Amino acid sequence: MFYEKARHEIKSWKSDEYLEWFRQKFMERDPHHLLGSMGNLKLTDSLLMPISRAIHNSLKGDKAAEYAEENIILSLNIFQEYVTYLEEKLYCTKPYPLMSKWYIKKKKLKKW
């Protein structure tokens, strides 16, 4: 029930920066969009889970809904970790090693 309701009511949010941060943090895992996609468009980048390619390929239909419901809390915790990372970066409370060279160059920031 949660899965179908969330797929239709959670706002779409796309973020290349979040995907990059996520991929750097979980290098050996695929980012799995818990709410899936409609057509070829992912519904939201805010609810991601790091999973293996084999598990990623096996999540279809009811299995995907069950997996989403079991892992929503972990996904939200990962997203909150990203928000904390952004706040630390914004307020310069500590160095941010996960920032990519591309982002540093784009924003013309000095490396710590």
C-alpha positions as CSV (number, residue, x, y, z in Angstrom):
1,M,0.0,0.0,0.0
2,F,2.8,2.5,0.9
3,Y,4.7,1.7,-2.3
4,E,1.8,2.6,-4.7
5,K,0.8,5.6,-2.7
6,A,4.4,6.9,-2.5
7,R,4.9,6.3,-6.2
8,H,2.0,8.7,-7.0
9,E,2.3,11.3,-4.2
10,I,6.0,11.9,-3.5
11,K,7.3,14.8,-5.5
12,S,9.9,14.1,-8.2
13,W,13.3,15.3,-7.4
14,K,16.4,15.0,-9.6
15,S,19.9,15.7,-8.5
16,D,23.1,14.9,-10.3
17,E,25.1,16.1,-7.3
18,Y,23.2,13.7,-5.0
19,L,23.7,10.8,-7.4
20,E,27.4,11.6,-7.6
21,W,27.8,11.8,-3.8
22,F,25.8,8.5,-3.5
23,R,28.0,6.7,-6.0
24,Q,31.2,7.8,-4.4
25,K,29.9,6.7,-0.9
26,F,28.7,3.3,-2.1
27,M,31.2,2.7,-5.0
28,E,30.7,-1.1,-5.2
29,R,26.9,-0.9,-5.3
30,D,24.3,0.3,-7.7
31,P,22.0,3.2,-6.7
32,H,18.5,1.6,-6.7
33,H,15.6,4.1,-6.9
34,L,13.1,2.6,-4.2
35,L,10.1,4.0,-6.0
36,G,11.3,2.8,-9.5
37,S,10.3,4.6,-12.6
38,M,7.5,5.3,-15.0
39,G,8.6,4.6,-18.5
40,N,12.3,5.5,-18.5
41,L,12.0,8.3,-16.0
42,K,13.0,7.7,-12.4
43,L,10.4,9.0,-10.0
44,T,12.7,10.6,-7.5
45,D,16.4,10.6,-6.6
46,S,15.7,11.2,-2.9
47,L,15.0,7.6,-2.1
48,L,18.0,5.5,-3.1
49,M,19.4,2.3,-1.8
50,P,22.9,0.8,-2.4
51,I,22.4,-2.7,-3.7
52,S,24.2,-5.3,-5.9
53,R,23.5,-5.6,-9.6
54,A,22.0,-9.1,-9.1
55,I,19.5,-7.9,-6.5
56,H,18.7,-4.8,-8.6
57,N,17.8,-6.9,-11.6
58,S,15.6,-9.2,-9.5
59,L,13.4,-6.4,-8.1
60,K,10.2,-6.5,-10.1
61,G,6.5,-5.9,-9.2
62,D,5.5,-7.1,-5.7
63,K,9.2,-7.8,-4.8
64,A,10.1,-4.2,-5.5
65,A,7.2,-2.9,-3.4
66,E,8.2,-5.2,-0.5
67,Y,11.9,-4.2,-0.8
68,A,10.9,-0.5,-0.7
69,E,8.8,-0.9,2.4
70,E,11.6,-2.8,4.2
71,N,14.2,-0.3,3.3
72,I,12.6,3.1,3.4
73,I,14.1,4.0,6.8
74,L,17.6,3.2,5.7
75,S,17.1,5.2,2.5
76,L,15.8,8.2,4.5
77,N,18.9,7.9,6.8
78,I,21.2,8.0,3.8
79,F,19.4,11.1,2.4
80,Q,19.7,12.8,5.8
81,E,23.4,12.0,5.8
82,Y,23.6,13.8,2.5
83,V,21.8,16.8,3.9
84,T,24.2,16.9,6.8
85,Y,27.1,16.7,4.3
86,L,25.7,19.8,2.5
87,E,25.2,21.7,5.8
88,E,28.8,21.0,6.8
89,K,30.0,22.1,3.4
90,L,27.8,25.2,3.5
91,Y,28.9,26.2,7.0
92,C,32.5,24.9,6.6
93,T,32.3,23.0,9.8
94,K,34.7,20.3,8.5
95,P,36.4,19.2,5.3
96,Y,34.3,17.3,2.8
97,P,36.4,14.5,1.2
98,L,33.6,13.1,-0.9
99,M,33.4,16.2,-3.1
100,S,34.4,15.3,-6.6
101,K,37.1,17.1,-8.6
102,W,34.4,18.0,-11.2
103,Y,32.3,19.8,-8.6
104,I,35.3,21.6,-7.1
105,K,36.3,22.8,-10.6
106,K,32.7,23.8,-11.5
107,K,32.3,25.7,-8.3
108,K,35.9,27.0,-8.2
109,L,36.4,25.8,-4.6
110,K,39.7,25.1,-3.0
111,K,40.4,21.6,-1.9
112,W,40.8,21.1,1.8
